[in-house]
């Protein structure tokens, strides 16, 4: 679709499990609040930790889970 619309496509891969694996998540949420991180962004980060999964569609074929 990016080619159809002649627009750039950016992809970002982040291993969130390794990013904060040694930090208690409740502590992370408190720190984000303490430093004034907007609630919407904090909620987005929380959602990334909850049952996150992804699949890739390539040449009409969808990868397994």
mmCIF file of the N, C-alpha and C atoms, coordinates in Angstrom:
data_MODEL
# 
_entry.id   MODEL 
# 
loop_
_atom_site.group_PDB 
_atom_site.id 
_atom_site.type_symbol 
_atom_site.label_atom_id 
_atom_site.label_alt_id 
_atom_site.label_comp_id 
_atom_site.label_asym_id 
_atom_site.label_entity_id 
_atom_site.label_seq_id 
_atom_site.pdbx_PDB_ins_code 
_atom_site.Cartn_x 
_atom_site.Cartn_y 
_atom_site.Cartn_z 
_atom_site.occupancy 
_atom_site.B_iso_or_equiv 
_atom_site.pdbx_formal_charge 
_atom_site.auth_seq_id 
_atom_site.auth_comp_id 
_atom_site.auth_asym_id 
_atom_site.auth_atom_id 
_atom_site.pdbx_PDB_model_num 
ATOM 1   N N  . UNK A 1 1  ? 0.823  -1.180  0.000  1.00 0.00 ? 1  UNK A N  1 
ATOM 2   C CA . UNK A 1 1  ? 0.000  0.000   0.000  1.00 0.00 ? 1  UNK A CA 1 
ATOM 3   C C  . UNK A 1 1  ? 0.876  1.256   0.000  1.00 0.00 ? 1  UNK A C  1 
ATOM 4   N N  . UNK A 1 2  ? 1.989  1.194   0.668  1.00 0.00 ? 2  UNK A N  1 
ATOM 5   C CA . UNK A 1 2  ? 2.922  2.317   0.684  1.00 0.00 ? 2  UNK A CA 1 
ATOM 6   C C  . UNK A 1 2  ? 3.376  2.663   -0.731 1.00 0.00 ? 2  UNK A C  1 
ATOM 7   N N  . UNK A 1 3  ? 3.628  1.648   -1.537 1.00 0.00 ? 3  UNK A N  1 
ATOM 8   C CA . UNK A 1 3  ? 4.055  1.873   -2.923 1.00 0.00 ? 3  UNK A CA 1 
ATOM 9   C C  . UNK A 1 3  ? 2.907  2.474   -3.728 1.00 0.00 ? 3  UNK A C  1 
ATOM 10  N N  . UNK A 1 4  ? 1.684  1.941   -3.524 1.00 0.00 ? 4  UNK A N  1 
ATOM 11  C CA . UNK A 1 4  ? 0.508  2.467   -4.215 1.00 0.00 ? 4  UNK A CA 1 
ATOM 12  C C  . UNK A 1 4  ? 0.325  3.950   -3.950 1.00 0.00 ? 4  UNK A C  1 
ATOM 13  N N  . UNK A 1 5  ? 0.498  4.346   -2.710 1.00 0.00 ? 5  UNK A N  1 
ATOM 14  C CA . UNK A 1 5  ? 0.273  5.736   -2.298 1.00 0.00 ? 5  UNK A CA 1 
ATOM 15  C C  . UNK A 1 5  ? 1.528  6.585   -2.460 1.00 0.00 ? 5  UNK A C  1 
ATOM 16  N N  . UNK A 1 6  ? 2.610  5.982   -2.942 1.00 0.00 ? 6  UNK A N  1 
ATOM 17  C CA . UNK A 1 6  ? 3.890  6.674   -3.107 1.00 0.00 ? 6  UNK A CA 1 
ATOM 18  C C  . UNK A 1 6  ? 4.307  7.385   -1.813 1.00 0.00 ? 6  UNK A C  1 
ATOM 19  N N  . UNK A 1 7  ? 4.218  6.658   -0.718 1.00 0.00 ? 7  UNK A N  1 
ATOM 20  C CA . UNK A 1 7  ? 4.590  7.229   0.585  1.00 0.00 ? 7  UNK A CA 1 
ATOM 21  C C  . UNK A 1 7  ? 5.654  6.355   1.241  1.00 0.00 ? 7  UNK A C  1 
ATOM 22  N N  . UNK A 1 8  ? 6.390  6.966   2.137  1.00 0.00 ? 8  UNK A N  1 
ATOM 23  C CA . UNK A 1 8  ? 7.448  6.236   2.845  1.00 0.00 ? 8  UNK A CA 1 
ATOM 24  C C  . UNK A 1 8  ? 6.840  5.277   3.855  1.00 0.00 ? 8  UNK A C  1 
ATOM 25  N N  . UNK A 1 9  ? 7.551  4.204   4.120  1.00 0.00 ? 9  UNK A N  1 
ATOM 26  C CA . UNK A 1 9  ? 7.127  3.231   5.118  1.00 0.00 ? 9  UNK A CA 1 
ATOM 27  C C  . UNK A 1 9  ? 8.265  3.050   6.106  1.00 0.00 ? 9  UNK A C  1 
ATOM 28  N N  . UNK A 1 10 ? 7.946  3.213   7.376  1.00 0.00 ? 10 UNK A N  1 
ATOM 29  C CA . UNK A 1 10 ? 8.943  3.049   8.430  1.00 0.00 ? 10 UNK A CA 1 
ATOM 30  C C  . UNK A 1 10 ? 8.515  1.911   9.333  1.00 0.00 ? 10 UNK A C  1 
ATOM 31  N N  . UNK A 1 11 ? 9.442  1.052   9.677  1.00 0.00 ? 11 UNK A N  1 
ATOM 32  C CA . UNK A 1 11 ? 9.161  -0.083  10.550 1.00 0.00 ? 11 UNK A CA 1 
ATOM 33  C C  . UNK A 1 11 ? 10.131 -0.027  11.710 1.00 0.00 ? 11 UNK A C  1 
ATOM 34  N N  . UNK A 1 12 ? 9.612  -0.292  12.896 1.00 0.00 ? 12 UNK A N  1 
ATOM 35  C CA . UNK A 1 12 ? 10.440 -0.249  14.096 1.00 0.00 ? 12 UNK A CA 1 
ATOM 36  C C  . UNK A 1 12 ? 10.264 -1.551  14.867 1.00 0.00 ? 12 UNK A C  1 
ATOM 37  N N  . UNK A 1 13 ? 11.362 -2.204  15.189 1.00 0.00 ? 13 UNK A N  1 
ATOM 38  C CA . UNK A 1 13 ? 11.321 -3.416  15.990 1.00 0.00 ? 13 UNK A CA 1 
ATOM 39  C C  . UNK A 1 13 ? 11.988 -3.126  17.324 1.00 0.00 ? 13 UNK A C  1 
ATOM 40  N N  . UNK A 1 14 ? 11.251 -3.329  18.398 1.00 0.00 ? 14 UNK A N  1 
ATOM 41  C CA . UNK A 1 14 ? 11.795 -3.092  19.736 1.00 0.00 ? 14 UNK A CA 1 
ATOM 42  C C  . UNK A 1 14 ? 11.543 -4.328  20.583 1.00 0.00 ? 14 UNK A C  1 
ATOM 43  N N  . UNK A 1 15 ? 12.577 -4.830  21.214 1.00 0.00 ? 15 UNK A N  1 
ATOM 44  C CA . UNK A 1 15 ? 12.442 -5.965  22.123 1.00 0.00 ? 15 UNK A CA 1 
ATOM 45  C C  . UNK A 1 15 ? 12.123 -5.413  23.508 1.00 0.00 ? 15 UNK A C  1 
ATOM 46  N N  . UNK A 1 16 ? 10.838 -5.165  23.773 1.00 0.00 ? 16 UNK A N  1 
ATOM 47  C CA . UNK A 1 16 ? 10.423 -4.565  25.043 1.00 0.00 ? 16 UNK A CA 1 
ATOM 48  C C  . UNK A 1 16 ? 10.716 -5.470  26.224 1.00 0.00 ? 16 UNK A C  1 
ATOM 49  N N  . UNK A 1 17 ? 10.684 -6.755  26.006 1.00 0.00 ? 17 UNK A N  1 
ATOM 50  C CA . UNK A 1 17 ? 10.959 -7.684  27.096 1.00 0.00 ? 17 UNK A CA 1 
ATOM 51  C C  . UNK A 1 17 ? 12.365 -7.459  27.640 1.00 0.00 ? 17 UNK A C  1 
ATOM 52  N N  . UNK A 1 18 ? 13.319 -7.237  26.762 1.00 0.00 ? 18 UNK A N  1 
ATOM 53  C CA . UNK A 1 18 ? 14.701 -7.026  27.195 1.00 0.00 ? 18 UNK A CA 1 
ATOM 54  C C  . UNK A 1 18 ? 14.955 -5.592  27.654 1.00 0.00 ? 18 UNK A C  1 
ATOM 55  N N  . UNK A 1 19 ? 14.134 -4.656  27.182 1.00 0.00 ? 19 UNK A N  1 
ATOM 56  C CA . UNK A 1 19 ? 14.340 -3.258  27.541 1.00 0.00 ? 19 UNK A CA 1 
ATOM 57  C C  . UNK A 1 19 ? 14.224 -3.035  29.039 1.00 0.00 ? 19 UNK A C  1 
ATOM 58  N N  . UNK A 1 20 ? 13.203 -3.604  29.645 1.00 0.00 ? 20 UNK A N  1 
ATOM 59  C CA . UNK A 1 20 ? 12.960 -3.385  31.067 1.00 0.00 ? 20 UNK A CA 1 
ATOM 60  C C  . UNK A 1 20 ? 12.849 -4.694  31.830 1.00 0.00 ? 20 UNK A C  1 
ATOM 61  N N  . UNK A 1 21 ? 13.543 -5.746  31.384 1.00 0.00 ? 21 UNK A N  1 
ATOM 62  C CA . UNK A 1 21 ? 13.361 -7.062  31.997 1.00 0.00 ? 21 UNK A CA 1 
ATOM 63  C C  . UNK A 1 21 ? 13.818 -7.135  33.444 1.00 0.00 ? 21 UNK A C  1 
ATOM 64  N N  . UNK A 1 22 ? 14.727 -6.257  33.878 1.00 0.00 ? 22 UNK A N  1 
ATOM 65  C CA . UNK A 1 22 ? 15.197 -6.327  35.265 1.00 0.00 ? 22 UNK A CA 1 
ATOM 66  C C  . UNK A 1 22 ? 14.472 -5.339  36.172 1.00 0.00 ? 22 UNK A C  1 
ATOM 67  N N  . UNK A 1 23 ? 13.490 -4.628  35.643 1.00 0.00 ? 23 UNK A N  1 
ATOM 68  C CA . UNK A 1 23 ? 12.761 -3.628  36.412 1.00 0.00 ? 23 UNK A CA 1 
ATOM 69  C C  . UNK A 1 23 ? 11.342 -4.106  36.681 1.00 0.00 ? 23 UNK A C  1 
ATOM 70  N N  . UNK A 1 24 ? 10.927 -4.037  37.926 1.00 0.00 ? 24 UNK A N  1 
ATOM 71  C CA . UNK A 1 24 ? 9.554  -4.379  38.285 1.00 0.00 ? 24 UNK A CA 1 
ATOM 72  C C  . UNK A 1 24 ? 8.608  -3.444  37.529 1.00 0.00 ? 24 UNK A C  1 
ATOM 73  N N  . UNK A 1 25 ? 7.613  -3.995  36.895 1.00 0.00 ? 25 UNK A N  1 
ATOM 74  C CA . UNK A 1 25 ? 6.720  -3.181  36.064 1.00 0.00 ? 25 UNK A CA 1 
ATOM 75  C C  . UNK A 1 25 ? 5.959  -2.143  36.869 1.00 0.00 ? 25 UNK A C  1 
ATOM 76  N N  . UNK A 1 26 ? 5.524  -2.496  38.069 1.00 0.00 ? 26 UNK A N  1 
ATOM 77  C CA . UNK A 1 26 ? 4.829  -1.509  38.906 1.00 0.00 ? 26 UNK A CA 1 
ATOM 78  C C  . UNK A 1 26 ? 5.747  -0.325  39.197 1.00 0.00 ? 26 UNK A C  1 
ATOM 79  N N  . UNK A 1 27 ? 7.018  -0.601  39.410 1.00 0.00 ? 27 UNK A N  1 
ATOM 80  C CA . UNK A 1 27 ? 7.991  0.467   39.626 1.00 0.00 ? 27 UNK A CA 1 
ATOM 81  C C  . UNK A 1 27 ? 8.125  1.316   38.366 1.00 0.00 ? 27 UNK A C  1 
ATOM 82  N N  . UNK A 1 28 ? 8.135  0.672   37.215 1.00 0.00 ? 28 UNK A N  1 
ATOM 83  C CA . UNK A 1 28 ? 8.226  1.394   35.952 1.00 0.00 ? 28 UNK A CA 1 
ATOM 84  C C  . UNK A 1 28 ? 7.054  2.351   35.795 1.00 0.00 ? 28 UNK A C  1 
ATOM 85  N N  . UNK A 1 29 ? 5.827  1.885   36.067 1.00 0.00 ? 29 UNK A N  1 
ATOM 86  C CA . UNK A 1 29 ? 4.641  2.746   35.923 1.00 0.00 ? 29 UNK A CA 1 
ATOM 87  C C  . UNK A 1 29 ? 4.746  3.943   36.870 1.00 0.00 ? 29 UNK A C  1 
ATOM 88  N N  . UNK A 1 30 ? 5.194  3.699   38.097 1.00 0.00 ? 30 UNK A N  1 
ATOM 89  C CA . UNK A 1 30 ? 5.339  4.789   39.074 1.00 0.00 ? 30 UNK A CA 1 
ATOM 90  C C  . UNK A 1 30 ? 6.393  5.799   38.622 1.00 0.00 ? 30 UNK A C  1 
ATOM 91  N N  . UNK A 1 31 ? 7.493  5.306   38.075 1.00 0.00 ? 31 UNK A N  1 
ATOM 92  C CA . UNK A 1 31 ? 8.539  6.204   37.585 1.00 0.00 ? 31 UNK A CA 1 
ATOM 93  C C  . UNK A 1 31 ? 8.044  7.049   36.407 1.00 0.00 ? 31 UNK A C  1 
ATOM 94  N N  . UNK A 1 32 ? 7.313  6.424   35.506 1.00 0.00 ? 32 UNK A N  1 
ATOM 95  C CA . UNK A 1 32 ? 6.771  7.173   34.373 1.00 0.00 ? 32 UNK A CA 1 
ATOM 96  C C  . UNK A 1 32 ? 5.845  8.281   34.865 1.00 0.00 ? 32 UNK A C  1 
ATOM 97  N N  . UNK A 1 33 ? 5.000  7.970   35.847 1.00 0.00 ? 33 UNK A N  1 
ATOM 98  C CA . UNK A 1 33 ? 4.093  8.968   36.432 1.00 0.00 ? 33 UNK A CA 1 
ATOM 99  C C  . UNK A 1 33 ? 4.898  10.063  37.125 1.00 0.00 ? 33 UNK A C  1 
ATOM 100 N N  . UNK A 1 34 ? 5.895  9.663   37.914 1.00 0.00 ? 34 UNK A N  1 
ATOM 101 C CA . UNK A 1 34 ? 6.724  10.602  38.671 1.00 0.00 ? 34 UNK A CA 1 
ATOM 102 C C  . UNK A 1 34 ? 7.403  11.626  37.757 1.00 0.00 ? 34 UNK A C  1 
ATOM 103 N N  . UNK A 1 35 ? 7.865  11.175  36.609 1.00 0.00 ? 35 UNK A N  1 
ATOM 104 C CA . UNK A 1 35 ? 8.564  12.068  35.693 1.00 0.00 ? 35 UNK A CA 1 
ATOM 105 C C  . UNK A 1 35 ? 7.627  12.778  34.713 1.00 0.00 ? 35 UNK A C  1 
ATOM 106 N N  . UNK A 1 36 ? 6.332  12.667  34.949 1.00 0.00 ? 36 UNK A N  1 
ATOM 107 C CA . UNK A 1 36 ? 5.364  13.430  34.166 1.00 0.00 ? 36 UNK A CA 1 
ATOM 108 C C  . UNK A 1 36 ? 5.082  12.912  32.780 1.00 0.00 ? 36 UNK A C  1 
ATOM 109 N N  . UNK A 1 37 ? 5.338  11.629  32.560 1.00 0.00 ? 37 UNK A N  1 
ATOM 110 C CA . UNK A 1 37 ? 5.021  11.039  31.255 1.00 0.00 ? 37 UNK A CA 1 
ATOM 111 C C  . UNK A 1 37 ? 3.500  11.018  31.118 1.00 0.00 ? 37 UNK A C  1 
ATOM 112 N N  . UNK A 1 38 ? 2.957  11.510  30.010 1.00 0.00 ? 38 UNK A N  1 
ATOM 113 C CA . UNK A 1 38 ? 1.502  11.551  29.841 1.00 0.00 ? 38 UNK A CA 1 
ATOM 114 C C  . UNK A 1 38 ? 0.860  10.170  30.022 1.00 0.00 ? 38 UNK A C  1 
ATOM 115 N N  . UNK A 1 39 ? -0.320 10.163  30.635 1.00 0.00 ? 39 UNK A N  1 
ATOM 116 C CA . UNK A 1 39 ? -1.034 8.914   30.913 1.00 0.00 ? 39 UNK A CA 1 
ATOM 117 C C  . UNK A 1 39 ? -1.286 8.115   29.637 1.00 0.00 ? 39 UNK A C  1 
ATOM 118 N N  . UNK A 1 40 ? -1.587 8.794   28.530 1.00 0.00 ? 40 UNK A N  1 
ATOM 119 C CA . UNK A 1 40 ? -1.832 8.088   27.264 1.00 0.00 ? 40 UNK A CA 1 
ATOM 120 C C  . UNK A 1 40 ? -0.605 7.281   26.841 1.00 0.00 ? 40 UNK A C  1 
ATOM 121 N N  . UNK A 1 41 ? 0.579  7.874   26.997 1.00 0.00 ? 41 UNK A N  1 
ATOM 122 C CA . UNK A 1 41 ? 1.810  7.175   26.624 1.00 0.00 ? 41 UNK A CA 1 
ATOM 123 C C  . UNK A 1 41 ? 2.091  6.026   27.585 1.00 0.00 ? 41 UNK A C  1 
ATOM 124 N N  . UNK A 1 42 ? 1.869  6.265   28.879 1.00 0.00 ? 42 UNK A N  1 
ATOM 125 C CA . UNK A 1 42 ? 2.050  5.201   29.878 1.00 0.00 ? 42 UNK A CA 1 
ATOM 126 C C  . UNK A 1 42 ? 1.123  4.031   29.575 1.00 0.00 ? 42 UNK A C  1 
ATOM 127 N N  . UNK A 1 43 ? -0.131 4.323   29.249 1.00 0.00 ? 43 UNK A N  1 
ATOM 128 C CA . UNK A 1 43 ? -1.092 3.264   28.916 1.00 0.00 ? 43 UNK A CA 1 
ATOM 129 C C  . UNK A 1 43 ? -0.653 2.500   27.667 1.00 0.00 ? 43 UNK A C  1 
ATOM 130 N N  . UNK A 1 44 ? -0.102 3.204   26.690 1.00 0.00 ? 44 UNK A N  1 
ATOM 131 C CA . UNK A 1 44 ? 0.384  2.554   25.471 1.00 0.00 ? 44 UNK A CA 1 
ATOM 132 C C  . UNK A 1 44 ? 1.520  1.594   25.792 1.00 0.00 ? 44 UNK A C  1 
ATOM 133 N N  . UNK A 1 45 ? 2.445  2.021   26.632 1.00 0.00 ? 45 UNK A N  1 
ATOM 134 C CA . UNK A 1 45 ? 3.560  1.158   27.031 1.00 0.00 ? 45 UNK A CA 1 
ATOM 135 C C  . UNK A 1 45 ? 3.040  -0.055  27.788 1.00 0.00 ? 45 UNK A C  1 
ATOM 136 N N  . UNK A 1 46 ? 2.060  0.145   28.682 1.00 0.00 ? 46 UNK A N  1 
ATOM 137 C CA . UNK A 1 46 ? 1.472  -0.979  29.425 1.00 0.00 ? 46 UNK A CA 1 
ATOM 138 C C  . UNK A 1 46 ? 0.859  -1.989  28.462 1.00 0.00 ? 46 UNK A C  1 
ATOM 139 N N  . UNK A 1 47 ? 0.130  -1.491  27.458 1.00 0.00 ? 47 UNK A N  1 
ATOM 140 C CA . UNK A 1 47 ? -0.517 -2.385  26.491 1.00 0.00 ? 47 UNK A CA 1 
ATOM 141 C C  . UNK A 1 47 ? 0.509  -3.223  25.730 1.00 0.00 ? 47 UNK A C  1 
ATOM 142 N N  . UNK A 1 48 ? 1.699  -2.661  25.512 1.00 0.00 ? 48 UNK A N  1 
ATOM 143 C CA . UNK A 1 48 ? 2.736  -3.402  24.799 1.00 0.00 ? 48 UNK A CA 1 
ATOM 144 C C  . UNK A 1 48 ? 3.236  -4.591  25.606 1.00 0.00 ? 48 UNK A C  1 
ATOM 145 N N  . UNK A 1 49 ? 3.030  -4.557  26.896 1.00 0.00 ? 49 UNK A N  1 
ATOM 146 C CA . UNK A 1 49 ? 3.455  -5.654  27.762 1.00 0.00 ? 49 UNK A CA 1 
ATOM 147 C C  . UNK A 1 49 ? 2.375  -6.723  27.914 1.00 0.00 ? 49 UNK A C  1 
ATOM 148 N N  . UNK A 1 50 ? 1.141  -6.411  27.554 1.00 0.00 ? 50 UNK A N  1 
ATOM 149 C CA . UNK A 1 50 ? 0.020  -7.328  27.763 1.00 0.00 ? 50 UNK A CA 1 
ATOM 150 C C  . UNK A 1 50 ? -0.265 -8.144  26.507 1.00 0.00 ? 50 UNK A C  1 
ATOM 151 N N  . UNK A 1 51 ? 0.090  -9.395  26.531 1.00 0.00 ? 51 UNK A N  1 
ATOM 152 C CA . UNK A 1 51 ? -0.273 -10.330 25.462 1.00 0.00 ? 51 UNK A CA 1 
ATOM 153 C C  . UNK A 1 51 ? -0.013 -9.777  24.063 1.00 0.00 ? 51 UNK A C  1 
ATOM 154 N N  . UNK A 1 52 ? 1.129  -9.173  23.863 1.00 0.00 ? 52 UNK A N  1 
ATOM 155 C CA . UNK A 1 52 ? 1.475  -8.619  22.564 1.00 0.00 ? 52 UNK A CA 1 
ATOM 156 C C  . UNK A 1 52 ? 1.907  -9.733  21.617 1.00 0.00 ? 52 UNK A C  1 
ATOM 157 N N  . UNK A 1 53 ? 1.432  -9.658  20.397 1.00 0.00 ? 53 UNK A N  1 
ATOM 158 C CA . UNK A 1 53 ? 1.851  -10.610 19.383 1.00 0.00 ? 53 UNK A CA 1 
ATOM 159 C C  . UNK A 1 53 ? 1.756  -9.931  18.026 1.00 0.00 ? 53 UNK A C  1 
ATOM 160 N N  . UNK A 1 54 ? 2.416  -10.474 17.068 1.00 0.00 ? 54 UNK A N  1 
ATOM 161 C CA . UNK A 1 54 ? 2.367  -9.885  15.746 1.00 0.00 ? 54 UNK A CA 1 
ATOM 162 C C  . UNK A 1 54 ? 2.475  -10.948 14.672 1.00 0.00 ? 54 UNK A C  1 
ATOM 163 N N  . UNK A 1 55 ? 2.018  -10.589 13.499 1.00 0.00 ? 55 UNK A N  1 
ATOM 164 C CA . UNK A 1 55 ? 2.119  -11.476 12.352 1.00 0.00 ? 55 UNK A CA 1 
ATOM 165 C C  . UNK A 1 55 ? 2.526  -10.635 11.160 1.00 0.00 ? 55 UNK A C  1 
ATOM 166 N N  . UNK A 1 56 ? 3.080  -11.281 10.159 1.00 0.00 ? 56 UNK A N  1 
ATOM 167 C CA . UNK A 1 56 ? 3.549  -10.569 8.973  1.00 0.00 ? 56 UNK A CA 1 
ATOM 168 C C  . UNK A 1 56 ? 2.852  -11.133 7.747  1.00 0.00 ? 56 UNK A C  1 
ATOM 169 N N  . UNK A 1 57 ? 2.387  -10.245 6.894  1.00 0.00 ? 57 UNK A N  1 
ATOM 170 C CA . UNK A 1 57 ? 1.813  -10.631 5.609  1.00 0.00 ? 57 UNK A CA 1 
ATOM 171 C C  . UNK A 1 57 ? 2.859  -10.321 4.542  1.00 0.00 ? 57 UNK A C  1 
ATOM 172 N N  . UNK A 1 58 ? 3.326  -11.366 3.859  1.00 0.00 ? 58 UNK A N  1 
ATOM 173 C CA . UNK A 1 58 ? 4.351  -11.198 2.828  1.00 0.00 ? 58 UNK A CA 1 
ATOM 174 C C  . UNK A 1 58 ? 3.962  -12.014 1.613  1.00 0.00 ? 58 UNK A C  1 
ATOM 175 N N  . UNK A 1 59 ? 3.876  -11.341 0.493  1.00 0.00 ? 59 UNK A N  1 
ATOM 176 C CA . UNK A 1 59 ? 3.498  -11.985 -0.767 1.00 0.00 ? 59 UNK A CA 1 
ATOM 177 C C  . UNK A 1 59 ? 2.229  -12.818 -0.615 1.00 0.00 ? 59 UNK A C  1 
ATOM 178 N N  . UNK A 1 60 ? 1.263  -12.253 0.085  1.00 0.00 ? 60 UNK A N  1 
ATOM 179 C CA . UNK A 1 60 ? -0.028 -12.899 0.237  1.00 0.00 ? 60 UNK A CA 1 
ATOM 180 C C  . UNK A 1 60 ? -0.072 -14.017 1.258  1.00 0.00 ? 60 UNK A C  1 
ATOM 181 N N  . UNK A 1 61 ? 1.025  -14.265 1.954  1.00 0.00 ? 61 UNK A N  1 
ATOM 182 C CA . UNK A 1 61 ? 1.073  -15.327 2.957  1.00 0.00 ? 61 UNK A CA 1 
ATOM 183 C C  . UNK A 1 61 ? 1.250  -14.709 4.337  1.00 0.00 ? 61 UNK A C  1 
ATOM 184 N N  . UNK A 1 62 ? 0.465  -15.196 5.286  1.00 0.00 ? 62 UNK A N  1 
ATOM 185 C CA . UNK A 1 62 ? 0.499  -14.703 6.652  1.00 0.00 ? 62 UNK A CA 1 
ATOM 186 C C  . UNK A 1 62 ? 1.322  -15.645 7.513  1.00 0.00 ? 62 UNK A C  1 
ATOM 187 N N  . UNK A 1 63 ? 2.254  -15.088 8.282  1.00 0.00 ? 63 UNK A N  1 
ATOM 188 C CA . UNK A 1 63 ? 3.095  -15.920 9.142  1.00 0.00 ? 63 UNK A CA 1 
ATOM 189 C C  . UNK A 1 63 ? 2.273  -16.514 10.271 1.00 0.00 ? 63 UNK A C  1 
ATOM 190 N N  . UNK A 1 64 ? 2.805  -17.574 10.877 1.00 0.00 ? 64 UNK A N  1 
ATOM 191 C CA . UNK A 1 64 ? 2.166  -18.177 12.038 1.00 0.00 ? 64 UNK A CA 1 
ATOM 192 C C  . UNK A 1 64 ? 2.347  -17.307 13.266 1.00 0.00 ? 64 UNK A C  1 
ATOM 193 N N  . UNK A 1 65 ? 1.669  -17.693 14.319 1.00 0.00 ? 65 UNK A N  1 
ATOM 194 C CA . UNK A 1 65 ? 1.744  -16.930 15.575 1.00 0.00 ? 65 UNK A CA 1 
ATOM 195 C C  . UNK A 1 65 ? 2.980  -17.318 16.334 1.00 0.00 ? 65 UNK A C  1 
# 
